[in-house]
Amino acid sequence: MTKRERVLRALEFREVDRVPIYDIVDSNLLREHYGRAAITEANAWDLEYAAIRAVCDATRMLCVPEFHPHRSTDEDGFIRYHDFQTTWLESRPFSDMAGYRAWALRDIERARKWKPDTVFVEEYRSTMRHHLDALGDGTVIVVESDCGLEEPRDKGGLELFTYLCHDEPEIVREWITVLNEKEIRRAKAIADPDLAPIMLVYTDIACKSGPLHAPDWLRREFFPLVKRLVDVYHERGVKCIYHSDGNLNPVMDDLVATGIDGINPLETLAGMDIAEVRTRFPRLAIAGGIDVSQLLSFGTPDQVEEVCRKAIDATGGIGYLMGSTTELLPTAKVENVIAMVQTASSYRLR
């Protein structure tokens, strides 16, 4: 069974020869272990591909370290710092509600005018073909698709975004709707099940204690946008996994009602339990569920094997893609990742 067959059969709740692994390789320890070399700027991509081939049936966010840490300023004046392993927003071109509101109105007009031209589409397809050819083993590359909420909240920060929701809800409604429409135009231009059979529709909407936004607000303003985007991909034969960290239990019924095919990453330390989710939603595929913040980073191979076995037992090995609860971070021990891969490969399915 090829990697692609294994992954798609898992999402369709069909029998597989073994549990597939879906994860992100973001660890030099893993790159060096599977690439059999010390990482350098010259060989970084070769080592990234080697690690993905060895670990994953499906992946996303293919990346290598930033060997030249630096700051960058975009056209709007947002300054980001790019460190060796990560990137963060350092400063914004506004500091108060008035500035944020004015930027939001400009962004609405810009998003309303954006269309994916032929250059945009060909660059996307060329990048995908490059990665697929470099991997060379049928690994499925899952592509991200923002539902419309992530950018406004990220650019303003949670505090300013919350104030704007309270003070001028009509601006927020227009903003996330226009961004969702922009993403739908992108979806219609790039959706191709031969190139990328799975999309990761996303917006982080929860923390460890529960939703970041009032469930009623999410039901009224956000989940209809998720459904519109999912419908577009489904019309084009593309599966959709929804991604959000945190405790989604209070809004899982609403998420599933949008028509998603799967959920990721199922953050177990935030109260997302594989067995409970499978019982509540027996036809919802699960991708993730193996804790990386503690287990893969600080546990032992035996502990990892035990948790992986329980995850397979809880799902019967059907409709399940094993993986970490976000990505294989630099803290993840190589021996623990090996234990996860070996368990997925060898544990007998029921």
Residue frames as qw, qx, qy, qz and C-alpha x, y, z in Angstrom:
[[0.000, 0.889, 0.457, 0.000, 0.00, 0.00, 0.00],
 [0.410, 0.457, -0.039, 0.788, 1.44, 3.40, -0.93],
 [0.168, -0.205, -0.454, 0.851, 1.61, 6.29, 1.51],
 [0.308, -0.011, -0.178, -0.934, -1.08, 8.15, -0.40],
 [0.588, -0.233, -0.682, -0.366, -3.38, 5.12, -0.45],
 [0.459, -0.257, -0.721, 0.451, -2.83, 4.56, 3.26],
 [0.030, -0.151, -0.284, 0.946, -3.60, 8.17, 4.20],
 [0.427, -0.037, -0.296, -0.853, -6.70, 8.50, 2.03],
 [0.587, -0.235, -0.757, -0.165, -8.08, 5.12, 3.11],
 [0.307, -0.233, -0.652, 0.652, -7.64, 6.19, 6.74],
 [0.175, 0.121, 0.106, -0.971, -9.62, 9.38, 6.15],
 [0.582, -0.025, -0.447, -0.679, -12.34, 7.32, 4.45],
 [0.650, -0.282, 0.543, -0.450, -12.53, 4.80, 7.33],
 [0.906, 0.282, -0.274, -0.157, -11.34, 1.96, 5.13],
 [0.896, -0.369, 0.138, 0.207, -8.94, -0.74, 6.24],
 [0.262, 0.861, -0.434, 0.042, -5.24, 0.02, 6.05],
 [0.834, 0.162, -0.475, 0.229, -2.15, -2.16, 6.27],
 [0.520, -0.252, -0.458, 0.675, -0.91, -0.06, 9.18],
 [0.104, -0.896, -0.329, 0.280, -1.73, 3.19, 10.90],
 [0.513, 0.613, 0.060, 0.599, -0.40, 6.13, 8.85],
 [0.450, -0.518, -0.242, 0.685, 1.62, 8.90, 10.48],
 [0.218, 0.823, 0.248, 0.462, 0.82, 12.56, 9.86],
 [0.539, -0.698, -0.128, 0.453, 3.27, 15.04, 11.36],
 [0.291, 0.932, -0.137, 0.168, 5.58, 18.01, 10.85],
 [0.825, -0.095, -0.139, 0.539, 9.34, 17.58, 11.10],
 [0.037, 0.926, -0.079, 0.367, 10.72, 20.66, 12.86],
 [0.719, -0.638, 0.266, 0.075, 13.72, 19.16, 14.61],
 [0.333, 0.746, -0.574, -0.055, 17.36, 19.17, 13.63],
 [0.447, -0.349, 0.808, -0.158, 17.89, 16.07, 15.77],
 [0.774, 0.316, 0.522, -0.170, 15.50, 14.17, 13.52],
 [0.573, 0.790, -0.163, -0.145, 16.90, 15.69, 10.34],
 [0.057, 0.705, -0.706, 0.025, 20.43, 14.72, 11.31],
 [0.599, -0.171, 0.761, -0.179, 19.45, 11.25, 12.50],
 [0.766, 0.421, 0.477, -0.089, 17.63, 10.26, 9.33],
 [0.502, 0.852, -0.147, -0.043, 19.83, 12.31, 7.00],
 [0.916, -0.147, 0.033, 0.372, 22.99, 10.79, 8.53],
 [0.497, 0.375, -0.026, 0.782, 24.82, 14.12, 8.54],
 [0.205, -0.493, -0.356, 0.767, 25.22, 17.31, 10.55],
 [0.305, 0.820, 0.481, 0.056, 22.84, 19.93, 9.25],
 [0.317, -0.275, 0.174, 0.891, 24.22, 22.82, 7.24],
 [0.374, 0.579, 0.069, -0.722, 22.69, 25.48, 5.09],
 [0.270, 0.396, -0.696, -0.535, 23.74, 23.50, 2.02],
 [0.254, -0.027, -0.956, -0.145, 22.17, 20.16, 3.00],
 [0.305, 0.054, 0.559, -0.770, 19.23, 21.30, 5.14],
 [0.705, 0.211, -0.087, -0.672, 16.54, 20.49, 2.58],
 [0.590, 0.229, -0.765, -0.119, 18.03, 17.08, 1.81],
 [0.127, 0.041, -0.855, 0.501, 17.93, 16.24, 5.52],
 [0.477, 0.128, 0.310, -0.813, 14.37, 17.57, 5.87],
 [0.736, 0.221, -0.384, -0.512, 13.19, 15.35, 3.03],
 [0.448, 0.196, -0.862, 0.131, 15.04, 12.34, 4.45],
 [0.115, 0.012, 0.738, -0.665, 13.38, 12.75, 7.85],
 [0.619, 0.192, 0.091, -0.756, 9.92, 13.17, 6.32],
 [0.666, 0.240, -0.631, -0.318, 10.38, 10.07, 4.17],
 [0.331, 0.125, -0.882, 0.310, 11.39, 8.04, 7.22],
 [0.098, 0.133, 0.678, -0.716, 8.71, 9.29, 9.61],
 [0.409, 0.373, 0.282, -0.784, 5.64, 10.52, 7.75],
 [0.370, 0.398, 0.794, 0.273, 2.96, 9.26, 5.41],
 [0.115, 0.840, 0.362, 0.388, 1.56, 12.80, 5.32],
 [0.473, -0.325, -0.210, 0.792, 3.09, 16.10, 6.34],
 [0.163, 0.913, 0.284, 0.245, 2.73, 19.88, 6.05],
 [0.205, -0.965, 0.160, 0.014, 4.73, 23.05, 6.65],
 [0.881, 0.129, -0.022, 0.454, 7.92, 21.67, 5.14],
 [0.083, -0.979, 0.135, -0.129, 10.67, 23.86, 6.54],
 [0.773, 0.115, -0.304, 0.545, 14.36, 24.20, 7.34],
 [0.443, -0.657, -0.260, 0.552, 16.09, 26.37, 9.96],
 [0.234, 0.961, 0.013, 0.147, 16.81, 30.03, 9.37],
 [0.819, -0.054, -0.101, 0.562, 20.60, 30.09, 9.18],
 [0.284, 0.240, -0.038, 0.927, 20.71, 33.90, 9.13],
 [0.160, -0.680, -0.634, 0.333, 18.49, 35.28, 11.93],
 [0.152, 0.126, 0.187, 0.962, 17.10, 38.65, 10.93],
 [0.249, 0.529, 0.495, -0.643, 14.23, 41.11, 11.14],
 [0.162, 0.285, 0.659, 0.677, 11.84, 41.75, 8.29],
 [0.221, 0.416, 0.320, -0.822, 9.30, 44.52, 7.74],
 [0.356, 0.440, 0.777, 0.278, 6.31, 43.91, 5.48],
 [0.129, 0.440, 0.373, 0.807, 4.46, 46.46, 3.36],
 [0.397, -0.770, -0.390, -0.312, 2.16, 47.36, 6.27],
 [0.030, -0.724, 0.418, -0.548, 4.97, 47.96, 8.76],
 [0.895, -0.410, 0.082, -0.155, 4.71, 44.75, 10.79],
 [0.192, 0.690, -0.685, 0.130, 8.16, 43.75, 12.02],
 [0.974, -0.188, -0.033, -0.121, 8.98, 40.08, 12.56],
 [0.170, -0.692, 0.701, 0.012, 12.08, 38.47, 13.95],
 [0.924, 0.222, -0.275, -0.149, 13.19, 35.27, 12.23],
 [0.448, -0.639, 0.619, -0.093, 15.24, 33.14, 14.61],
 [0.020, 0.355, -0.911, -0.209, 17.00, 29.85, 13.90],
 [0.035, 0.187, 0.982, -0.014, 13.93, 27.73, 14.74],
 [0.053, 0.694, 0.703, -0.148, 10.97, 30.11, 14.87],
 [0.127, 0.367, 0.220, 0.895, 9.48, 33.49, 13.97],
 [0.156, -0.643, -0.648, 0.376, 7.55, 35.98, 16.05],
 [0.114, 0.826, 0.291, 0.470, 5.83, 39.33, 15.61],
 [0.504, -0.115, -0.336, 0.788, 8.00, 41.98, 17.22],
 [0.040, 0.405, 0.253, -0.877, 6.01, 45.17, 16.59],
 [0.315, 0.650, 0.679, 0.132, 2.90, 46.48, 14.86],
 [0.232, 0.313, 0.200, 0.899, 2.37, 49.73, 12.91],
 [0.401, -0.619, -0.166, -0.655, -0.29, 50.73, 15.47],
 [0.243, 0.105, -0.775, 0.574, -0.56, 50.67, 19.26],
 [0.299, 0.176, 0.529, -0.774, -4.19, 51.52, 20.00],
 [0.471, 0.452, 0.741, -0.156, -7.73, 50.77, 18.92],
 [0.373, 0.809, 0.024, -0.454, -7.90, 53.69, 16.50],
 [0.079, 0.608, -0.694, -0.377, -4.83, 52.48, 14.64],
 [0.305, 0.007, 0.951, 0.038, -6.02, 48.89, 14.60],
 [0.478, 0.611, 0.536, -0.332, -9.45, 49.91, 13.30],
 [0.328, 0.791, -0.241, -0.458, -7.93, 52.00, 10.52],
 [0.041, -0.419, 0.864, 0.276, -5.63, 49.14, 9.50],
 [0.433, 0.242, 0.856, -0.147, -8.59, 46.72, 9.53],
 [0.498, 0.724, 0.254, -0.404, -10.54, 48.91, 7.11],
 [0.229, 0.705, -0.549, -0.386, -7.55, 49.08, 4.75],
 [0.199, -0.220, 0.951, 0.091, -7.09, 45.33, 4.95],
 [0.541, 0.440, 0.644, -0.315, -10.77, 44.74, 4.16],
 [0.495, 0.770, -0.059, -0.398, -10.50, 46.74, 0.95],
 [0.083, 0.593, -0.763, -0.245, -7.28, 45.04, -0.06],
 [0.354, -0.015, 0.932, -0.072, -8.68, 41.56, 0.56],
 [0.577, 0.564, 0.424, -0.412, -11.84, 42.41, -1.36],
 [0.454, 0.768, -0.277, -0.357, -9.75, 43.20, -4.46],
 [0.223, -0.502, 0.819, 0.165, -7.36, 40.24, -4.31],
 [0.910, 0.288, 0.021, -0.298, -7.62, 37.55, -6.97],
 [0.679, -0.345, 0.585, 0.281, -5.31, 34.58, -7.60],
 [0.507, 0.707, -0.293, -0.397, -3.76, 35.24, -10.99],
 [0.936, 0.286, -0.206, 0.005, -2.00, 32.71, -13.18],
 [0.337, 0.594, -0.585, 0.437, 1.41, 33.58, -11.70],
 [0.481, -0.431, 0.525, -0.554, 0.14, 32.88, -8.17],
 [0.943, 0.020, 0.151, -0.297, -1.37, 29.55, -9.18],
 [0.817, 0.447, -0.331, 0.151, 1.67, 28.39, -11.11],
 [0.079, 0.607, -0.620, 0.491, 4.02, 29.32, -8.25],
 [0.702, -0.288, 0.448, -0.473, 1.87, 27.27, -5.88],
 [0.968, 0.204, 0.027, -0.141, 1.80, 24.30, -8.24],
 [0.584, 0.610, -0.464, 0.267, 5.52, 24.56, -8.95],
 [0.204, -0.559, 0.633, -0.494, 6.38, 24.58, -5.23],
 [0.845, -0.122, 0.362, -0.375, 4.15, 21.57, -4.60],
 [0.908, 0.391, -0.152, -0.005, 5.63, 19.64, -7.52],
 [0.298, 0.672, -0.579, 0.353, 9.15, 20.46, -6.32],
 [0.438, -0.433, 0.636, -0.465, 8.49, 19.10, -2.81],
 [0.922, 0.081, 0.237, -0.296, 6.66, 16.02, -4.09],
 [0.782, 0.532, -0.309, 0.101, 9.45, 15.23, -6.55],
 [0.102, 0.643, -0.636, 0.414, 12.11, 15.76, -3.88],
 [0.652, -0.284, 0.562, -0.423, 10.33, 13.42, -1.47],
 [0.393, 0.381, -0.750, -0.372, 9.79, 10.94, -4.26],
 [0.074, 0.002, -0.984, 0.164, 7.85, 8.39, -2.22],
 [0.311, -0.486, -0.688, -0.440, 4.21, 9.49, -2.43],
 [0.211, -0.335, -0.574, 0.717, 4.15, 11.35, 0.88],
 [0.010, 0.792, 0.540, 0.285, 0.95, 13.40, 1.00],
 [0.236, 0.035, -0.197, 0.951, 1.56, 17.13, 1.49],
 [0.104, -0.748, -0.647, 0.107, -1.33, 18.69, 3.38],
 [0.237, 0.373, 0.114, 0.890, -1.85, 22.36, 2.47],
 [0.107, -0.411, -0.562, 0.709, -3.04, 25.03, 4.91],
 [0.038, -0.515, -0.505, -0.692, -6.18, 27.10, 4.29],
 [0.056, -0.117, -0.492, 0.861, -7.11, 29.91, 6.72],
 [0.023, 0.605, 0.794, 0.052, -10.84, 30.15, 7.35],
 [0.080, 0.746, 0.257, 0.608, -10.66, 33.94, 7.85],
 [0.525, -0.833, -0.136, -0.104, -10.21, 34.55, 11.57],
 [0.827, -0.228, -0.065, 0.510, -6.51, 33.86, 12.10],
 [0.472, 0.361, 0.064, 0.802, -5.05, 36.94, 10.41],
 [0.198, -0.774, -0.119, -0.589, -7.21, 39.68, 12.05],
 [0.747, -0.662, -0.052, -0.034, -6.54, 38.27, 15.50],
 [0.828, -0.076, 0.016, 0.555, -2.84, 37.64, 14.86],
 [0.381, 0.501, 0.078, 0.773, -2.18, 41.08, 13.43],
 [0.267, -0.733, -0.016, -0.626, -4.00, 42.94, 16.22],
 [0.111, 0.184, -0.813, 0.542, -3.39, 40.60, 19.12],
 [0.265, -0.437, -0.859, -0.019, -6.14, 38.95, 21.14],
 [0.128, -0.510, -0.475, 0.706, -6.79, 42.00, 23.33],
 [0.159, 0.331, -0.190, -0.911, -7.35, 44.54, 20.55],
 [0.267, -0.104, -0.808, -0.515, -9.30, 41.99, 18.51],
 [0.208, -0.467, -0.827, 0.233, -11.60, 41.32, 21.47],
 [0.011, 0.508, 0.256, -0.823, -12.21, 45.05, 21.98],
 [0.210, 0.193, -0.484, -0.827, -13.00, 45.46, 18.29],
 [0.238, -0.277, -0.907, -0.212, -15.47, 42.55, 18.45],
 [0.155, -0.562, -0.667, 0.463, -17.23, 44.29, 21.34],
 [0.001, 0.556, 0.087, -0.827, -17.11, 47.88, 20.13],
 [0.444, 0.512, -0.290, -0.676, -17.61, 47.43, 16.38],
 [0.651, -0.003, 0.759, -0.032, -18.86, 43.92, 15.64],
 [0.688, 0.671, 0.207, -0.183, -19.95, 44.90, 12.14],
 [0.229, 0.810, -0.523, -0.132, -16.34, 45.65, 11.16],
 [0.357, -0.361, 0.861, -0.028, -15.16, 42.29, 12.47],
 [0.714, 0.336, 0.584, -0.192, -18.00, 40.49, 10.70],
 [0.583, 0.791, -0.073, -0.172, -17.16, 42.19, 7.41],
 [0.008, -0.750, 0.657, 0.073, -13.43, 41.60, 7.88],
 [0.449, -0.215, 0.867, -0.015, -13.55, 37.86, 8.54],
 [0.707, 0.498, 0.461, -0.198, -16.20, 37.39, 5.84],
 [0.455, 0.838, -0.244, -0.178, -14.14, 39.21, 3.22],
 [0.109, -0.602, 0.790, 0.044, -11.04, 37.21, 4.18],
 [0.627, 0.072, 0.764, -0.133, -13.05, 34.00, 3.96],
 [0.671, 0.687, 0.199, -0.197, -14.25, 35.00, 0.49],
 [0.202, 0.808, -0.535, -0.140, -10.66, 35.73, -0.48],
 [0.346, -0.348, 0.871, -0.021, -9.63, 32.25, 0.69],
 [0.718, 0.369, 0.556, -0.198, -12.51, 30.71, -1.25],
 [0.542, 0.798, -0.177, -0.195, -11.17, 32.37, -4.41],
 [0.027, -0.633, 0.774, 0.030, -7.78, 30.87, -3.61],
 [0.591, -0.049, 0.785, -0.181, -9.38, 27.47, -2.96],
 [0.741, 0.565, 0.284, -0.228, -11.16, 27.47, -6.30],
 [0.400, 0.818, -0.395, -0.122, -7.89, 28.32, -8.05],
 [0.055, 0.585, -0.804, 0.094, -5.59, 25.77, -6.39],
 [0.749, -0.129, 0.543, -0.358, -7.80, 22.85, -5.31],
 [0.638, 0.441, -0.579, -0.252, -6.48, 19.74, -7.04],
 [0.874, -0.359, 0.254, -0.207, -6.86, 16.31, -5.43],
 [0.906, 0.306, -0.139, 0.257, -4.05, 14.89, -7.56],
 [0.354, 0.605, -0.355, 0.619, -1.61, 17.46, -6.22],
 [0.043, -0.192, 0.647, -0.737, -2.93, 17.90, -2.67],
 [0.418, -0.352, -0.768, -0.334, -5.84, 15.62, -1.74],
 [0.473, -0.632, -0.549, 0.274, -6.13, 17.07, 1.77],
 [0.091, 0.663, -0.070, 0.740, -6.46, 20.65, 2.98],
 [0.400, -0.335, -0.617, 0.589, -5.88, 21.74, 6.57],
 [0.139, -0.743, -0.258, -0.601, -8.61, 24.32, 7.15],
 [0.572, -0.222, -0.517, 0.597, -7.59, 26.16, 10.26],
 [0.103, -0.710, 0.149, -0.680, -7.90, 28.82, 12.88],
 [0.370, -0.067, -0.768, 0.519, -6.78, 28.24, 16.45],
 [0.394, -0.558, -0.241, -0.689, -9.95, 28.85, 18.44],
 [0.797, -0.561, -0.185, -0.126, -9.10, 27.30, 21.81],
 [0.058, 0.646, -0.663, 0.373, -6.57, 27.22, 24.63],
 [0.266, 0.084, -0.938, 0.205, -6.08, 24.48, 27.20],
 [0.180, 0.197, 0.692, -0.671, -9.09, 25.54, 29.28],
 [0.414, 0.607, 0.659, -0.163, -11.56, 25.94, 26.41],
 [0.460, 0.682, 0.377, 0.425, -12.52, 28.20, 23.49],
 [0.361, -0.086, -0.058, 0.927, -10.75, 31.54, 23.06],
 [0.252, -0.127, -0.199, -0.938, -14.02, 33.10, 21.92],
 [0.553, 0.067, 0.517, -0.649, -17.57, 32.75, 23.21],
 [0.326, 0.128, 0.914, 0.205, -19.13, 29.61, 21.71],
 [0.362, 0.736, 0.514, -0.251, -22.23, 31.60, 20.71],
 [0.141, 0.817, -0.264, -0.492, -20.03, 34.05, 18.79],
 [0.184, -0.321, 0.849, 0.378, -18.22, 31.21, 17.05],
 [0.378, 0.391, 0.839, 0.005, -21.53, 29.60, 16.10],
 [0.303, 0.840, 0.327, -0.307, -22.92, 32.84, 14.74],
 [0.174, 0.900, -0.251, -0.312, -19.89, 34.41, 13.09],
 [0.104, -0.621, 0.742, 0.229, -17.21, 31.81, 12.45],
 [0.527, -0.008, 0.850, 0.021, -18.49, 28.29, 11.86],
 [0.642, 0.667, 0.320, -0.204, -20.60, 29.31, 8.84],
 [0.255, 0.834, -0.436, -0.223, -17.36, 30.54, 7.25],
 [0.339, -0.368, 0.863, 0.072, -15.68, 27.20, 7.94],
 [0.647, 0.337, 0.671, -0.132, -18.57, 25.39, 6.26],
 [0.521, 0.811, -0.009, -0.266, -18.40, 27.59, 3.15],
 [0.083, 0.721, -0.667, -0.169, -14.71, 26.87, 2.72],
 [0.455, -0.144, 0.877, -0.047, -15.08, 23.14, 3.39],
 [0.677, 0.522, 0.449, -0.258, -17.93, 22.94, 0.86],
 [0.421, 0.812, -0.305, -0.265, -15.73, 24.46, -1.85],
 [0.071, -0.524, 0.845, 0.081, -12.97, 21.92, -1.28],
 [0.559, 0.104, 0.801, -0.184, -15.43, 19.03, -1.15],
 [0.646, 0.665, 0.155, -0.342, -16.95, 20.12, -4.45],
 [0.421, 0.748, -0.499, -0.120, -13.46, 19.70, -5.94],
 [0.937, 0.041, -0.345, 0.015, -12.81, 16.29, -4.41],
 [0.335, 0.459, -0.565, 0.598, -10.48, 17.47, -1.64],
 [0.626, -0.503, -0.575, 0.159, -10.72, 16.27, 1.99],
 [0.052, -0.746, 0.171, -0.641, -10.62, 18.74, 4.89],
 [0.633, -0.321, -0.560, 0.427, -9.01, 18.30, 8.29],
 [0.171, -0.909, -0.062, -0.376, -9.74, 21.10, 10.75],
 [0.636, 0.075, -0.444, 0.627, -6.80, 22.28, 12.86],
 [0.245, -0.796, 0.122, -0.539, -6.94, 24.00, 16.21],
 [0.348, 0.150, -0.759, 0.529, -4.94, 23.49, 19.36],
 [0.265, -0.203, 0.407, -0.850, -6.62, 23.51, 22.74],
 [0.218, 0.244, 0.887, -0.326, -9.79, 22.16, 24.32],
 [0.263, -0.011, -0.474, -0.840, -12.43, 22.11, 21.59],
 [0.038, -0.268, -0.953, 0.137, -14.93, 19.95, 23.48],
 [0.208, 0.520, 0.486, -0.671, -17.53, 22.72, 24.01],
 [0.441, 0.611, -0.126, -0.645, -17.76, 23.40, 20.26],
 [0.243, -0.204, 0.893, 0.320, -17.00, 20.01, 18.72],
 [0.440, 0.518, 0.725, -0.113, -20.61, 19.47, 17.65],
 [0.301, 0.872, 0.061, -0.381, -20.51, 22.76, 15.76],
 [0.067, -0.617, 0.661, 0.421, -17.16, 21.97, 14.14],
 [0.352, 0.048, 0.918, 0.177, -18.30, 18.55, 12.96],
 [0.419, 0.681, 0.542, -0.259, -21.50, 20.11, 11.58],
 [0.169, 0.767, -0.286, -0.549, -19.39, 22.17, 9.15],
 [0.895, 0.422, -0.037, -0.144, -18.67, 18.95, 7.25],
 [0.011, 0.739, -0.674, -0.008, -14.99, 18.49, 8.12],
 [0.863, 0.158, -0.470, -0.100, -13.50, 15.05, 7.47],
 [0.772, -0.127, -0.454, 0.427, -11.07, 15.07, 10.39],
 [0.334, -0.933, 0.021, -0.135, -9.72, 16.94, 13.40],
 [0.760, 0.160, -0.254, 0.577, -6.11, 17.80, 14.32],
 [0.408, 0.419, -0.798, 0.145, -4.02, 17.80, 16.50],
 [0.784, -0.452, -0.383, -0.184, -6.25, 16.57, 19.36],
 [0.151, 0.574, -0.542, 0.595, -4.24, 18.13, 22.19],
 [0.674, -0.309, -0.670, 0.024, -4.55, 15.49, 24.90],
 [0.388, -0.184, -0.506, 0.748, -3.16, 17.64, 27.73],
 [0.213, -0.066, 0.003, -0.975, -5.91, 20.15, 27.00],
 [0.517, 0.132, 0.622, -0.573, -8.59, 17.53, 27.65],
 [0.692, 0.390, -0.313, -0.520, -9.06, 16.15, 24.13],
 [0.552, -0.249, 0.790, -0.096, -9.36, 12.39, 24.58],
 [0.204, 0.232, -0.777, -0.548, -9.11, 10.09, 21.56],
 [0.038, -0.257, -0.965, 0.035, -11.57, 7.52, 22.88],
 [0.160, 0.583, 0.522, -0.602, -14.15, 10.15, 23.84],
 [0.260, 0.512, -0.285, -0.768, -13.90, 11.95, 20.50],
 [0.173, 0.091, -0.894, -0.404, -14.26, 8.66, 18.61],
 [0.034, 0.396, 0.883, -0.249, -17.31, 7.72, 20.69],
 [0.200, 0.632, 0.297, -0.688, -18.99, 11.11, 20.18],
 [0.477, 0.694, -0.220, -0.493, -18.11, 11.33, 16.49],
 [0.798, -0.114, 0.581, 0.109, -17.60, 7.82, 15.11],
 [0.713, 0.539, 0.330, 0.304, -17.13, 9.03, 11.50],
 [0.060, 0.980, -0.188, 0.031, -14.71, 11.86, 12.24],
 [0.833, 0.252, -0.274, 0.410, -11.10, 11.01, 11.41],
 [0.509, -0.845, 0.091, 0.137, -8.54, 11.85, 14.08],
 [0.704, 0.514, -0.201, 0.447, -5.04, 13.08, 13.23],
 [0.035, 0.661, -0.443, 0.605, -2.62, 13.48, 16.12],
 [0.797, -0.499, -0.140, -0.311, -3.17, 12.72, 19.78],
 [0.853, -0.121, -0.262, 0.434, 0.39, 11.78, 20.83],
 [0.261, -0.959, -0.048, 0.100, 1.54, 14.48, 23.24],
 [0.681, 0.470, -0.154, 0.540, 4.74, 16.26, 22.26],
 [0.133, -0.833, 0.199, -0.498, 4.94, 18.84, 25.06],
 [0.567, -0.576, 0.524, -0.269, 5.68, 16.18, 27.69],
 [0.938, -0.012, 0.342, -0.057, 5.54, 12.60, 26.38],
 [0.818, 0.499, 0.026, 0.284, 7.62, 12.77, 23.19],
 [0.197, 0.837, -0.300, 0.414, 9.94, 15.39, 24.72],
 [0.209, -0.600, 0.620, -0.461, 10.53, 13.98, 28.21],
 [0.906, -0.143, 0.226, -0.327, 9.05, 10.48, 28.29],
 [0.383, -0.380, 0.817, 0.204, 10.61, 7.12, 27.50],
 [0.327, 0.173, -0.736, -0.567, 10.17, 4.91, 24.42],
 [0.126, -0.247, -0.954, 0.118, 8.17, 2.41, 26.50],
 [0.152, 0.510, 0.486, -0.693, 5.80, 5.17, 27.62],
 [0.313, 0.403, -0.341, -0.789, 5.42, 6.38, 24.05],
 [0.244, 0.017, -0.913, -0.326, 4.67, 2.85, 22.83],
 [0.002, 0.372, 0.850, -0.374, 2.01, 2.40, 25.52],
 [0.249, 0.545, 0.219, -0.770, 0.23, 5.65, 24.61],
 [0.306, 0.337, -0.583, -0.673, 0.42, 4.86, 20.89],
 [0.138, -0.121, -0.979, -0.089, -1.04, 1.39, 21.47],
 [0.112, 0.490, 0.673, -0.543, -3.91, 2.89, 23.46],
 [0.284, 0.496, -0.126, -0.811, -4.60, 5.38, 20.66],
 [0.295, 0.159, -0.804, -0.491, -4.78, 2.57, 18.12],
 [0.075, -0.273, -0.941, 0.185, -7.00, 0.50, 20.40],
 [0.177, 0.488, 0.430, -0.739, -9.32, 3.47, 20.95],
 [0.427, 0.513, -0.221, -0.711, -9.85, 3.87, 17.22],
 [0.882, 0.178, 0.434, -0.050, -9.46, 0.28, 16.09],
 [0.448, -0.268, 0.537, 0.662, -6.80, 1.63, 13.78],
 [0.280, 0.556, 0.653, 0.431, -9.52, 2.92, 11.46],
 [0.004, -0.904, -0.266, -0.335, -10.02, 6.59, 10.68],
 [0.541, -0.804, 0.086, 0.231, -6.85, 7.43, 12.58],
 [0.617, 0.619, -0.223, 0.431, -3.62, 9.12, 11.52],
 [0.714, -0.546, -0.198, 0.391, -1.08, 8.95, 14.32],
 [0.427, 0.573, -0.073, 0.696, 1.01, 12.00, 15.08],
 [0.322, -0.121, -0.473, 0.811, 2.10, 14.53, 17.66],
 [0.045, -0.779, -0.578, 0.241, -0.15, 17.10, 19.27],
 [0.166, 0.904, -0.021, -0.393, 1.22, 19.85, 17.04],
 [0.644, 0.682, -0.344, 0.043, 4.59, 19.05, 15.43],
 [0.901, -0.157, -0.162, 0.371, 7.82, 17.18, 16.11],
 [0.112, -0.982, 0.117, -0.092, 9.54, 19.98, 17.98],
 [0.403, 0.632, -0.584, 0.309, 13.29, 20.31, 18.62],
 [0.413, -0.468, 0.615, -0.481, 12.61, 18.96, 22.14],
 [0.950, 0.039, 0.021, -0.310, 11.22, 15.65, 20.85],
 [0.469, -0.503, 0.713, 0.137, 13.65, 12.80, 21.56],
 [0.419, 0.391, -0.683, -0.453, 14.73, 10.83, 18.53],
 [0.074, 0.035, -0.991, 0.102, 14.22, 7.52, 20.35],
 [0.342, 0.365, 0.631, -0.593, 10.66, 8.52, 21.23],
 [0.529, 0.509, -0.203, -0.648, 9.81, 9.44, 17.66],
 [0.291, 0.284, -0.888, -0.217, 11.26, 6.10, 16.55],
 [0.147, 0.138, 0.910, -0.363, 9.03, 4.37, 19.12],
 [0.490, 0.471, 0.281, -0.678, 5.97, 6.14, 17.71],
 [0.490, 0.487, -0.514, -0.507, 6.87, 5.19, 14.14],
 [0.168, 0.189, -0.967, -0.013, 7.60, 1.58, 15.04],
 [0.298, 0.240, 0.773, -0.506, 4.37, 1.22, 17.00],
 [0.554, 0.513, 0.034, -0.655, 2.32, 2.60, 14.13],
 [0.435, 0.468, -0.677, -0.366, 4.09, 0.21, 11.76],
 [0.281, 0.172, -0.942, 0.061, 3.95, -2.97, 13.80],
 [0.341, 0.048, 0.682, -0.645, 0.99, -2.90, 16.20],
 [0.050, 0.257, 0.920, 0.293, -1.68, -5.33, 15.03],
 [0.365, -0.074, -0.080, -0.924, -4.90, -3.63, 13.93],
 [0.426, 0.148, 0.788, -0.418, -8.14, -5.05, 15.26]]
